[in-house]
Amino acid sequence: MEQIELIILPLIIGYILDLILGDPRNFPHPIVGFGNMISLGTEKLNHGKHRLLKGAFMSLSLILLIYSSFYFLSLLLLGWEKWAFILFTSVFVFYGLANRSLLQEGYEVFKELEEKGLEAGRKRLSWIVGRDTKGLSEQEIRLAVFETLSENLSDGVVAPLFFYAVGGLPAMMAYKMINTLDSMIGYKNEKYLYFGRVAARIDDAVNFIPARITAFLMVLVSLSYRGFIFIFRYGRSHISPNSGYPESALAGILNCRFGGAHDYGGKMVEKPYIGELDRKIENSEIKRLAYINHAVCLATIVLILAFYLGINLLVK
């Protein structure tokens, strides 16, 4: 019973809070704090010699700091008052989940594109992708939204829940720090090629299992045989060792094609094609993606509940 209260109850509360609130823009968020820590460390260390070692030191130190801080704070609250622990954990599970906020961002791009035109759609898309959006067509904008939402379904939903299941709130927050490090310094450009290399490798490693779980859950909730086939056909085609799996699943589900040439800060990057049919994407199709995201998030929650309830029954 205690396992249900301390692990499952905060998970359910955090999930419901994410469904209701998403990510209020004027609300304080711990990931902003993570970003500020990374920015400060980068400013102090990313220059001169030994950038690889300095980047590794900063990345590992921040990950350890976040894990240990949440671990000891959780122990302190648990020893003081159980309900304080549950409340604290629930709030940070909510912060760790990004399902509704991801969909909100996607809907905003489609809305701007439909109501205000191409330039507005390009500008809004630039908020959520790293590529140069200035020359993108309507079709390319819609595909870019689908690509990033499928990738972030793993990074922003399944992976944080996976690490919560494996190691509780400290592991979930440590994962969020890893993901934030990768998004800020994990680039193969002159500035971060060495300094961010270890952060990028750690991110690749921790996302290996969640990315594949995400892809299989996507095809499962969609009942898409083609999506299942595409996972094996195109999953390893992506530049990233992980992003190709959810992208492949979505390409199969929607029977569309991702990839091609994209401009990243003036550098043209040729991404392998994922999928077969180069067809027009309609605005209404984001509703199907919203269903997939919500269904995968719920399925992940249910799997975690089943896992812990099963352990509870076995122990009894």
Secondary structure, 3 states (H helix, E strand, C coil): CHHHHHHHHHHHHHHHHHHHHCCCCCCCCHHHHHHHHHHHHHHHHCCCCCHHHHHHHHHHHHHHHHHHHHHHHHHHHHHHCHHHHHHHHHHHHHHHCCHHHHHHHHHHHHHHHHHHCHHHHHHHHCCCCCCCCCCCCHHHHHHHHHHHHHHHHHHHHHHHHHHHHHHHHHHHHHHHHHHHHHHHHCCCCCCCCCCCHHHHHHHHHHCHHHHHHHHHHHHHHHCCHHHHHHHHHHCCCCCCCCCHHHHHHHHHHHCCEEEEEEEECCEEEEEEEEECCCCCCCHHHHHHHHHHHHHHHHHHHHHHHHHHHHHHHHHC
